[in-house]
Amino acid sequence: MAELTMRELLEAGVHFGHPTRKWHPNMRRYIYGARSGIHIIDLHKTVEMFNKAQRAVKEIVNNGGHILFVGTKKQARDAIKEAALLSRQYHITYRWLGGTLTNYRTIQSRVKRLKELERMIQEGELDRIPKKEASRLRKEHEKLERNLGGIKDMPGLPSALFIVDLKEEHTAVAEARRLGIPTIAIVDTNCDPELVDYPIPGNDDAIRAIRLIAGRIANAIIEEKQLEWQGAEVVPAEEMPVVEEEAPLSPEQVAEYGKMFGEEIAPENRPSDEEIMDKEWELMKRHRLEDLEEEYR
């Protein structure tokens, strides 16, 4: 099994919760304590709950089921898409359309339209119609691909959802609960773990934390399916689907990052995503306490 270690969890910042004033009482049993106004998640509980979730995922895929990875906020998009692609599952990383599960027939009609537009583009049909109409159809295709591209080949409703941030994905959680579809989620201290079947207590904002947990869930799927996939064509790394580029930062975001870096940042000189991630990590590490790290070492 793709087990998590305390050291990995600490280094990824999984134990950092939200400010104590924003906590949800149902997370009490998963909280180790509070330092500097920040709740600290009990990593022993994280490992315990992750193992339960991992076993559930392996059972689902072993029985022929499939997982839908959901994470639409900026910090989660790349990690969620990567985990889904590596494990040959499905993903929604841009926007959860209301009715994705509960109004599945309508969503499938849009998927059908997406595939029709793909066929038209591949066969060069848009090159034989007026430019204005071709431009309109290309924009329609881009929008559908952004919203539904990760589920266009999904064979029916998913067997389970893996979710990052219950507050952000509240509609997905509600639809899954209504249909009785099992849910697995990274649950931060400001969320209600009772809303999902397999909560994994952890930081749902740190890129490294999301990547670690989502990646291990993907590894569990790969482990379970590797015999079935033997002999399948291996896609070279350079041919793997490229994660779409993020939209430029808004002026408000540029100002926010200016405060983070302690200096004025012009839009044209904005820090890269990697620099921002490193700075976020540096700021998070300031809150880490040596005695907590020593206990989990």
ZADO-779023 format. One record per residue: x, y, z of N, C-alpha, C in turn; residue number from 1; chain. Coordinates in steps of 0.1 Angstrom, whole numbers, plus 2048, in hexadecimal, padded with zeros to 3 digits. Example, Ala and Ser with C-alpha at 12.3 -4.5 7.8 and 13.67 -1.06 7.14 Angstrom:
2
[[884,7C7,84E],[87B,7D3,84E],[884,7DF,84E],1,'A']
[[880,7EA,847],[889,7F5,847],[881,800,84F],2,'A']
END
This chain:
297
[[808,7F4,800],[800,800,800],[809,80D,800],1,'A']
[[803,817,7FA],[80B,824,7F9],[809,82C,806],2,'A']
[[811,828,810],[80F,82E,81E],[815,83C,81F],3,'A']
[[80F,843,827],[814,851,82B],[81C,850,837],4,'A']
[[827,858,838],[82F,858,844],[82E,866,84B],5,'A']
[[830,866,858],[82F,873,85F],[838,87D,859],6,'A']
[[844,879,855],[84E,883,850],[849,889,843],7,'A']
[[843,881,83A],[83D,886,82E],[832,890,831],8,'A']
[[82A,88D,83A],[81E,895,83D],[823,8A2,843],9,'A']
[[82D,8A2,84C],[833,8AE,851],[839,8B7,847],10,'A']
[[841,8B1,83E],[848,8B9,834],[83E,8BF,82A],11,'A']
[[833,8B9,828],[829,8BE,81F],[820,8C8,826],12,'A']
[[821,8CA,833],[818,8D3,83A],[80A,8CF,83C],13,'A']
[[808,8C1,83C],[7FA,8BC,83D],[7F4,8C0,84A],14,'A']
[[7FD,8C2,854],[7F8,8C4,862],[7F3,8D2,865],15,'A']
[[7F5,8DB,85C],[7F1,8E9,85E],[7E2,8EB,85B],16,'A']
[[7DA,8EE,865],[7CC,8F0,863],[7C9,8FF,861],17,'A']
[[7BD,903,863],[7B9,911,861],[7BA,918,86E],18,'A']
[[7B8,926,86E],[7B8,92D,87B],[7AD,927,884],19,'A']
[[7B0,927,891],[7A7,921,89B],[799,926,89A],20,'A']
[[797,933,897],[78A,939,896],[781,934,88B],21,'A']
[[787,92D,881],[780,928,876],[77D,919,877],22,'A']
[[780,913,882],[77F,904,883],[770,8FF,882],23,'A']
[[76F,8F2,87F],[762,8EC,87F],[762,8E2,88B],24,'A']
[[759,8E2,894],[759,8DA,8A0],[75A,8CB,89E],25,'A']
[[755,8C6,892],[756,8B8,88F],[764,8B4,88C],26,'A']
[[76D,8BD,88A],[77B,8BA,888],[783,8B8,895],27,'A']
[[77C,8BA,8A0],[783,8B9,8AD],[78C,8AD,8AF],28,'A']
[[786,8A1,8AB],[78E,895,8AE],[79A,893,8A5],29,'A']
[[79B,89C,89A],[7A7,89B,891],[7B1,8A5,894],30,'A']
[[7AF,8AE,89E],[7B8,8B9,8A1],[7C1,8B6,8AD],31,'A']
[[7CE,8B8,8AA],[7D8,8B5,8B5],[7D9,8C0,8BF],32,'A']
[[7D7,8CD,8BA],[7D8,8D8,8C3],[7D8,8E5,8BB],33,'A']
[[7DC,8F0,8C1],[7DC,8FD,8BA],[7E9,904,8BE],34,'A']
[[7EF,90A,8B5],[7FB,912,8B8],[7FB,91F,8AF],35,'A']
[[7FE,92A,8B5],[7FE,937,8AE],[7F1,93A,8A7],36,'A']
[[7E6,935,8AC],[7D9,938,8A6],[7D5,92F,89B],37,'A']
[[7DD,924,899],[7DB,91B,88D],[7D9,90D,893],38,'A']
[[7CE,906,88E],[7CC,8F8,893],[7D6,8EF,88C],39,'A']
[[7DB,8E6,894],[7E5,8DC,890],[7DD,8CE,88F],40,'A']
[[7DD,8C8,883],[7D6,8BC,881],[7DF,8B0,886],41,'A']
[[7D8,8A7,88C],[7DE,89B,892],[7E2,891,886],42,'A']
[[7EF,890,883],[7F3,888,878],[7F1,879,87A],43,'A']
[[7F1,875,886],[7ED,867,889],[7DF,864,883],44,'A']
[[7D6,86D,885],[7C9,86C,880],[7C9,86C,870],45,'A']
[[7D1,875,86B],[7D2,876,85D],[7D6,869,856],46,'A']
[[7E0,863,85C],[7E5,856,857],[7DA,84B,858],47,'A']
[[7D4,84B,864],[7C9,841,866],[7BE,843,85C],48,'A']
[[7B9,84F,85A],[7AE,851,851],[7B2,850,842],49,'A']
[[7BE,853,83F],[7C3,851,831],[7C3,842,82E],50,'A']
[[7C8,83A,838],[7C8,82C,835],[7BA,826,833],51,'A']
[[7B0,82B,83A],[7A3,826,838],[79E,82B,82A],52,'A']
[[7A1,837,826],[79D,83C,819],[7A4,834,80E],53,'A']
[[7B0,831,810],[7B8,82A,806],[7B3,81C,804],54,'A']
[[7AF,815,80F],[7A9,808,80D],[79C,808,806],55,'A']
[[794,813,808],[787,814,801],[789,817,7F2],56,'A']
[[793,81F,7EF],[796,821,7E1],[79B,815,7DA],57,'A']
[[7A3,80D,7E0],[7A8,801,7DA],[79D,7F7,7D8],58,'A']
[[794,7F6,7E1],[788,7ED,7E0],[77F,7F1,7D5],59,'A']
[[77D,7FE,7D3],[774,804,7C9],[77A,801,7BB],60,'A']
[[787,804,7B9],[78D,801,7AC],[78E,7F2,7A9],61,'A']
[[791,7EA,7B3],[792,7DC,7B2],[785,7D6,7AD],62,'A']
[[77A,7DC,7B1],[76C,7D8,7AC],[768,7DE,79F],63,'A']
[[771,7E4,798],[76E,7EA,78B],[769,7F8,78C],64,'A']
[[769,7FF,797],[765,80C,798],[76F,816,794],65,'A']
[[76B,823,793],[774,82E,790],[772,83A,799],66,'A']
[[77D,842,79A],[77D,84D,7A3],[77D,85A,79C],67,'A']
[[775,864,7A0],[775,871,79B],[77D,87A,7A5],68,'A']
[[788,880,7A0],[790,889,7A8],[78A,897,7A6],69,'A']
[[788,89E,7B1],[782,8AB,7B0],[78A,8B5,7B8],70,'A']
[[78E,8C0,7B2],[796,8CB,7B8],[796,8D7,7AF],71,'A']
[[78E,8E0,7B1],[78D,8EB,7A7],[794,8F8,7AC],72,'A']
[[799,8F9,7B8],[7A0,905,7BC],[7AF,904,7B7],73,'A']
[[7B5,910,7B5],[7C2,911,7AF],[7CC,908,7B5],74,'A']
[[7CD,907,7C2],[7D7,8FF,7C8],[7D6,8F0,7C5],75,'A']
[[7CA,8EB,7C2],[7C7,8DD,7C0],[7C7,8D8,7B2],76,'A']
[[7C5,8E1,7A8],[7C3,8DD,79A],[7CE,8D4,795],77,'A']
[[7DA,8D8,795],[7E5,8D0,78F],[7E6,8C3,796],78,'A']
[[7E6,8C3,7A3],[7E8,8B6,7AA],[7DD,8AC,7A8],79,'A']
[[7D1,8B1,7A7],[7C5,8A9,7A5],[7C5,8A3,797],80,'A']
[[7C8,8AC,78D],[7C8,8A7,77F],[7D3,89D,77D],81,'A']
[[7DF,8A0,783],[7EA,896,782],[7E7,889,788],82,'A']
[[7E1,889,794],[7DD,87C,79B],[7D3,874,792],83,'A']
[[7C9,87B,78D],[7BF,874,785],[7C5,86E,778],84,'A']
[[7CE,876,771],[7D4,871,765],[7DD,865,767],85,'A']
[[7E5,866,772],[7EE,85B,775],[7E7,84E,778],86,'A']
[[7DC,84F,77F],[7D4,843,783],[7C9,840,779],87,'A']
[[7C9,846,76E],[7BF,843,764],[7B0,845,769],88,'A']
[[7AE,84F,771],[7A1,852,776],[79C,85F,770],89,'A']
[[793,866,776],[78C,872,770],[78D,87E,77A],90,'A']
[[78B,889,774],[78E,895,77D],[785,8A1,778],91,'A']
[[782,8AA,782],[77C,8B7,780],[785,8C1,787],92,'A']
[[78C,8CA,780],[795,8D3,786],[792,8E2,783],93,'A']
[[788,8E4,77B],[786,8F3,778],[779,8F8,77F],94,'A']
[[76E,8F1,77D],[762,8F5,783],[758,8E9,784],95,'A']
[[752,8E8,78F],[748,8DD,791],[73B,8E3,78C],96,'A']
[[735,8DD,781],[729,8E2,77C],[71D,8DB,784],97,'A']
[[714,8E3,789],[709,8DE,790],[702,8D4,788],98,'A']
[[6FF,8C8,78F],[6F8,8BD,788],[702,8B3,781],99,'A']
[[70F,8B5,783],[719,8AC,77D],[715,89D,780],100,'A']
[[710,89B,78C],[70C,88E,790],[6FD,88C,790],101,'A']
[[6F6,895,796],[6E8,894,797],[6E0,896,78B],102,'A']
[[6E6,89D,781],[6DF,89F,774],[6E9,89A,769],103,'A']
[[6ED,88E,76B],[6F7,888,763],[6F3,887,754],104,'A']
[[6E7,885,751],[6E3,884,743],[6E6,891,73B],105,'A']
[[6E3,89D,742],[6E5,8AA,73C],[6F4,8AC,73A],106,'A']
[[6FC,8A8,744],[70B,8A9,743],[710,8A1,737],107,'A']
[[70A,895,736],[70F,88C,72B],[70B,892,71D],108,'A']
[[701,899,71D],[6FD,8A0,710],[708,8AA,70C],109,'A']
[[70D,8B1,717],[718,8BB,714],[725,8B4,711],110,'A']
[[727,8A8,717],[733,8A0,713],[732,89C,705],111,'A']
[[726,898,701],[724,893,6F3],[727,89F,6E9],112,'A']
[[723,8AB,6ED],[726,8B7,6E5],[735,8B9,6E5],113,'A']
[[73C,8B8,6F0],[74B,8B9,6F0],[752,8B0,6E7],114,'A']
[[74D,8A3,6E7],[754,899,6DE],[751,89C,6CF],115,'A']
[[745,8A2,6CC],[741,8A5,6BF],[74A,8B1,6BA],116,'A']
[[74D,8BB,6C3],[755,8C6,6BF],[764,8C1,6BD],117,'A']
[[768,8B7,6C5],[775,8B2,6C4],[777,8AB,6B6],118,'A']
[[76C,8A4,6B2],[76D,89D,6A5],[76D,8A7,69A],119,'A']
[[766,8B2,69B],[766,8BC,691],[773,8C3,68F],120,'A']
[[77A,8C5,69B],[787,8CB,69A],[791,8C2,694],121,'A']
[[791,8B5,698],[79B,8AB,694],[799,8A9,685],122,'A']
[[78D,8A9,680],[78A,8A6,671],[78B,8B3,669],123,'A']
[[78F,8BE,66F],[791,8CB,667],[784,8D1,663],124,'A']
[[779,8CE,669],[76C,8D4,664],[76C,8E3,667],125,'A']
[[772,8E7,672],[772,8F6,675],[77A,8FE,66B],126,'A']
[[783,8F7,663],[78A,8FF,659],[782,901,64D],127,'A']
[[776,8FB,64C],[76E,8FD,640],[762,905,642],128,'A']
[[761,90B,64E],[755,914,651],[75A,922,653],129,'A']
[[751,92C,653],[755,93A,655],[75D,93B,663],130,'A']
[[767,944,662],[770,946,66E],[768,94A,67B],131,'A']
[[75E,952,679],[757,956,685],[750,94A,68C],132,'A']
[[74A,942,684],[743,936,689],[74D,92C,68F],133,'A']
[[759,92B,688],[763,922,68D],[769,926,69A],134,'A']
[[76A,934,69C],[76F,939,6A8],[766,936,6B4],135,'A']
[[759,938,6B1],[74E,935,6BB],[74F,927,6BF],136,'A']
[[750,91E,6B6],[750,910,6B9],[75D,90C,6C1],137,'A']
[[768,912,6BE],[775,90F,6C5],[773,914,6D3],138,'A']
[[76D,91F,6D5],[76B,924,6E3],[762,91B,6EB],139,'A']
[[758,916,6E4],[74E,90D,6EA],[756,900,6EF],140,'A']
[[75E,8FC,6E6],[766,8F0,6E9],[770,8F2,6F4],141,'A']
[[776,8FD,6F5],[77F,900,700],[778,900,70D],142,'A']
[[76C,906,70D],[765,907,71A],[760,8F9,71E],143,'A']
[[75B,8F1,715],[757,8E4,719],[762,8DB,71D],144,'A']
[[76E,8DC,716],[779,8D4,71A],[77E,8D8,728],145,'A']
[[77E,8E5,72B],[782,8EA,738],[779,8E4,743],146,'A']
[[76C,8E4,741],[763,8E0,74B],[761,8D1,74C],147,'A']
[[762,8CA,740],[75D,8BC,73F],[768,8B3,73A],148,'A']
[[773,8B8,736],[77E,8B0,72F],[782,8A4,738],149,'A']
[[783,8A7,745],[788,89C,74E],[77E,891,751],150,'A']
[[771,893,74C],[767,888,74E],[761,883,741],151,'A']
[[766,888,736],[760,885,729],[760,876,726],152,'A']
[[76A,86F,72B],[76B,860,729],[767,858,735],153,'A']
[[761,85E,73F],[75C,857,74B],[750,84E,748],154,'A']
[[751,841,74B],[746,838,747],[73B,838,751],155,'A']
[[734,842,752],[728,843,75B],[72C,84B,768],156,'A']
[[723,84B,771],[726,852,77E],[732,84C,785],157,'A']
[[73A,854,78C],[745,84E,793],[742,845,79F],158,'A']
[[74B,83D,7A2],[748,834,7AD],[74C,83A,7BB],159,'A']
[[754,845,7BA],[758,84D,7C6],[75E,85A,7C1],160,'A']
[[75E,864,7CA],[764,870,7C8],[770,872,7D2],161,'A']
[[77B,878,7CC],[786,87C,7D5],[786,88B,7D4],162,'A']
[[784,892,7DF],[782,8A1,7DF],[78C,8A8,7E7],163,'A']
[[790,8B4,7E2],[799,8BD,7EA],[790,8C9,7ED],164,'A']
[[78E,8CC,7FA],[787,8D8,7FF],[778,8D6,7FF],165,'A']
[[772,8D2,80A],[764,8D0,80A],[75C,8DD,809],166,'A']
[[761,8E8,80D],[75A,8F4,80C],[75A,8F9,7FD],167,'A']
[[765,8F8,7F7],[766,8FB,7E8],[75D,8F2,7E0],168,'A']
[[75D,8E5,7E3],[756,8DC,7DB],[749,8D7,7E2],169,'A']
[[742,8E0,7E8],[736,8DC,7F0],[72B,8D7,7E7],170,'A']
[[72A,8DC,7DA],[720,8D7,7D1],[723,8C8,7CD],171,'A']
[[72F,8C5,7CB],[733,8B7,7C7],[730,8AE,7D3],172,'A']
[[733,8B2,7DF],[731,8AA,7EB],[722,8A8,7EC],173,'A']
[[71A,8B2,7EB],[70B,8B1,7EC],[705,8A7,7E2],174,'A']
[[70A,8A8,7D5],[705,89F,7CB],[709,891,7CD],175,'A']
[[715,88F,7D2],[71A,881,7D5],[711,87B,7E0],176,'A']
[[70F,883,7EB],[707,87E,7F6],[6F9,87B,7F2],177,'A']
[[6F3,883,7E9],[6E6,881,7E5],[6E5,873,7DD],178,'A']
[[6EF,870,7D5],[6EF,864,7CD],[6F5,858,7D4],179,'A']
[[6FA,85A,7E0],[701,84F,7E8],[70E,84B,7E2],180,'A']
[[715,854,7DC],[722,851,7D6],[72D,854,7E1],181,'A']
[[735,84A,7E5],[73F,84C,7EF],[748,858,7EC],182,'A']
[[74C,85F,7F7],[755,86B,7F5],[761,869,7FE],183,'A']
[[76D,86D,7F9],[77A,86D,800],[77F,87B,7FF],184,'A']
[[783,881,80A],[787,88F,809],[792,893,812],185,'A']
[[79B,89C,80E],[7A4,8A3,817],[79B,8AD,81F],186,'A']
[[79B,8AC,82C],[792,8B4,834],[79A,8BD,83E],187,'A']
[[79A,8CA,83C],[7A1,8D3,844],[799,8D6,851],188,'A']
[[79F,8DE,85A],[799,8E0,867],[78C,8E9,866],189,'A']
[[78A,8F0,85B],[77E,8F8,859],[772,8F1,853],190,'A']
[[774,8E4,851],[769,8DC,84A],[763,8D2,853],191,'A']
[[757,8CD,84E],[750,8C2,856],[753,8B4,850],192,'A']
[[75B,8AC,858],[75F,89F,853],[753,896,851],193,'A']
[[748,899,858],[73C,890,857],[735,891,84A],194,'A']
[[739,89A,841],[733,89B,834],[738,891,82A],195,'A']
[[744,88A,82D],[749,881,824],[74B,873,82B],196,'A']
[[74C,869,822],[74D,85B,827],[75B,858,82D],197,'A']
[[766,85E,826],[773,85B,82A],[77B,868,82B],198,'A']
[[77A,86F,836],[782,87B,838],[790,879,83B],199,'A']
[[799,881,835],[7A7,880,837],[7AB,88D,83D],200,'A']
[[7AD,88E,84A],[7B1,89B,850],[7BE,8A1,84B],201,'A']
[[7BD,8AD,846],[7CA,8B2,840],[7C8,8C0,83A],202,'A']
[[7D3,8C7,838],[7D3,8D4,832],[7CE,8D3,823],203,'A']
[[7C3,8DA,820],[7BE,8D9,813],[7C1,8E5,80A],204,'A']
[[7CB,8ED,80F],[7CF,8F9,808],[7DE,8F8,803],205,'A']
[[7E6,8F1,80A],[7F4,8F0,806],[7F6,8E7,7FA],206,'A']
[[7FC,8EC,7EF],[7FE,8E4,7E3],[805,8D7,7E6],207,'A']
[[810,8D7,7EE],[817,8CB,7F1],[80F,8C1,7F8],208,'A']
[[806,8C5,802],[7FD,8BC,809],[7F3,8B5,800],209,'A']
[[7ED,8BD,7F7],[7E4,8B8,7ED],[7EA,8AE,7E4],210,'A']
[[7F6,8B2,7DF],[7FD,8A9,7D6],[801,89C,7DC],211,'A']
[[805,89C,7E9],[809,890,7F0],[7FD,887,7F1],212,'A']
[[7F2,88B,7F7],[7E7,883,7FA],[7E0,87E,7ED],213,'A']
[[7DE,887,7E3],[7D8,883,7D7],[7E1,879,7CF],214,'A']
[[7EE,87B,7D0],[7F7,873,7C9],[7F7,865,7CF],215,'A']
[[7F6,864,7DC],[7F5,856,7E3],[7E8,84F,7E0],216,'A']
[[7DD,857,7DF],[7D1,850,7DA],[7D2,84B,7CC],217,'A']
[[7D9,853,7C4],[7DB,84E,7B6],[7E4,842,7B6],218,'A']
[[7EE,841,7BE],[7F7,836,7BF],[7EF,829,7C4],219,'A']
[[7E6,82B,7CD],[7DE,820,7D1],[7D6,81A,7C6],220,'A']
[[7D1,822,7BD],[7C9,81E,7B2],[7D2,816,7A8],221,'A']
[[7DE,81C,7A6],[7E8,816,79C],[7EC,808,7A2],222,'A']
[[7EF,807,7AF],[7F2,7FA,7B5],[7E8,7F0,7B3],223,'A']
[[7DB,7F4,7B4],[7D0,7EA,7B3],[7CE,7E6,7A5],224,'A']
[[7D1,7EF,79B],[7CD,7EC,78D],[7D9,7E8,785],225,'A']
[[7E5,7E7,78B],[7F1,7E5,782],[7F1,7D8,77B],226,'A']
[[7EC,7CD,781],[7EB,7C1,77A],[7E2,7C2,76E],227,'A']
[[7D7,7C9,770],[7CD,7CA,765],[7D3,7D3,75A],228,'A']
[[7DC,7DC,75D],[7E2,7E5,753],[7EE,7E0,74D],229,'A']
[[7F3,7D4,751],[7FF,7CF,74B],[7FD,7CD,73D],230,'A']
[[807,7D1,735],[807,7CF,727],[800,7DB,720],231,'A']
[[7FA,7E4,728],[7F5,7F0,722],[800,7F9,71D],232,'A']
[[7FD,801,713],[807,80A,70E],[80A,815,718],233,'A']
[[817,817,71A],[81B,821,724],[81D,82E,71C],234,'A']
[[817,838,721],[817,846,71B],[824,84D,720],235,'A']
[[82D,850,717],[83A,857,71A],[836,864,722],236,'A']
[[83F,868,72B],[83C,874,733],[83A,880,72A],237,'A']
[[842,881,71F],[840,88D,717],[833,88E,70F],238,'A']
[[82C,882,70F],[81F,882,708],[813,883,712],239,'A']
[[816,884,71F],[80B,885,729],[804,892,726],240,'A']
[[7F7,892,729],[7EF,89F,727],[7F5,8AA,730],241,'A']
[[7F6,8B6,72A],[7FC,8C1,731],[7F1,8C8,739],242,'A']
[[7F5,8CB,745],[7EB,8D2,74E],[7EA,8E1,749],243,'A']
[[7DE,8E5,747],[7DB,8F2,741],[7E1,8FD,74A],244,'A']
[[7E6,908,743],[7EC,913,74B],[7E1,91A,753],245,'A']
[[7E5,920,75E],[7DC,927,766],[7DA,935,760],246,'A']
[[7CE,93B,762],[7CC,948,75E],[7D5,952,765],247,'A']
[[7D8,95E,75F],[7E1,967,766],[7DA,96C,773],248,'A']
[[7E3,970,77C],[7DD,975,789],[7D6,982,787],249,'A']
[[7CC,984,78F],[7C4,991,78E],[7CC,99B,796],250,'A']
[[7C9,9A8,794],[7D0,9B3,79B],[7CF,9B1,7AB],251,'A']
[[7C3,9AC,7AF],[7C2,9A9,7BE],[7CB,99E,7C2],252,'A']
[[7CD,994,7BA],[7D6,989,7BE],[7E5,98E,7BE],253,'A']
[[7E8,997,7B4],[7F5,99C,7B3],[7F8,9A4,7C0],254,'A']
[[7EE,9AC,7C4],[7F0,9B4,7D1],[7F2,9AB,7DD],255,'A']
[[7EA,9A0,7DD],[7EB,996,7E8],[7F9,990,7E9],256,'A']
[[7FE,98C,7DD],[80C,986,7DD],[816,991,7E0],257,'A']
[[813,99D,7DD],[81D,9A8,7E0],[81E,9A9,7EF],258,'A']
[[813,9A7,7F7],[814,9A7,805],[81B,99B,80A],259,'A']
[[819,990,803],[820,983,807],[82F,985,806],260,'A']
[[834,98B,7FB],[842,98C,7F9],[848,998,7FF],261,'A']
[[83F,9A1,805],[844,9AD,80C],[849,9B8,802],262,'A']
[[845,9B8,7F6],[849,9C2,7ED],[83E,9C3,7E2],263,'A']
[[83E,9CF,7DB],[834,9D2,7D1],[838,9C9,7C4],264,'A']
[[82E,9C3,7BF],[830,9BA,7B3],[827,9BF,7A8],265,'A']
[[82E,9C3,79D],[827,9C7,791],[821,9BB,78A],266,'A']
[[816,9BC,783],[810,9B0,77C],[819,9A9,773],267,'A']
[[821,9B1,76C],[82A,9AB,762],[836,9A4,769],268,'A']
[[839,9A7,776],[844,9A1,77D],[83F,998,788],269,'A']
[[833,993,787],[82D,98B,791],[835,97E,793],270,'A']
[[836,979,7A0],[83E,96D,7A2],[837,961,79B],271,'A']
[[840,957,798],[83B,94B,792],[833,942,79C],272,'A']
[[82C,939,797],[824,930,7A0],[82E,929,7AA],273,'A']
[[83A,925,7A4],[843,91E,7AD],[849,927,7B8],274,'A']
[[84B,934,7B5],[850,93D,7BF],[845,93F,7C9],275,'A']
[[839,940,7C5],[82E,942,7CE],[82C,936,7D7],276,'A']
[[82D,92A,7D2],[82C,91E,7D9],[837,91D,7E4],277,'A']
[[843,920,7E0],[84E,920,7E9],[84D,92A,7F4],278,'A']
[[847,936,7F1],[845,940,7FB],[83A,93C,805],279,'A']
[[82F,936,800],[825,931,808],[82A,926,812],280,'A']
[[833,91E,80D],[839,913,815],[842,91A,820],281,'A']
[[849,924,81C],[852,92A,826],[84A,931,831],282,'A']
[[83F,937,82D],[836,93D,838],[830,933,841],283,'A']
[[82C,927,83B],[826,91D,843],[830,917,84D],284,'A']
[[83C,915,848],[846,90F,851],[849,917,85D],285,'A']
[[847,924,85D],[849,92D,868],[840,929,874],286,'A']
[[835,923,871],[82B,91F,87B],[82E,911,881],287,'A']
[[837,90A,87B],[83A,8FC,87F],[842,8FD,88D],288,'A']
[[83E,8F4,895],[845,8F3,8A3],[84E,8E7,8A3],289,'A']
[[85A,8EA,8A9],[864,8DF,8A9],[85F,8D4,8B2],290,'A']
[[858,8D6,8BD],[853,8CB,8C5],[849,8C2,8BE],291,'A']
[[841,8C8,8B5],[837,8C0,8AE],[83F,8B7,8A4],292,'A']
[[848,8BD,89D],[850,8B6,893],[858,8AB,89A],293,'A']
[[85D,8AD,8A6],[865,8A3,8AE],[85C,898,8B1],294,'A']
[[850,89A,8B5],[847,88F,8B9],[844,886,8AE],295,'A']
[[842,88B,8A1],[83F,883,896],[84B,87D,88E],296,'A']
[[857,881,893],[863,87D,88C],[865,86E,88D],297,'A']
END
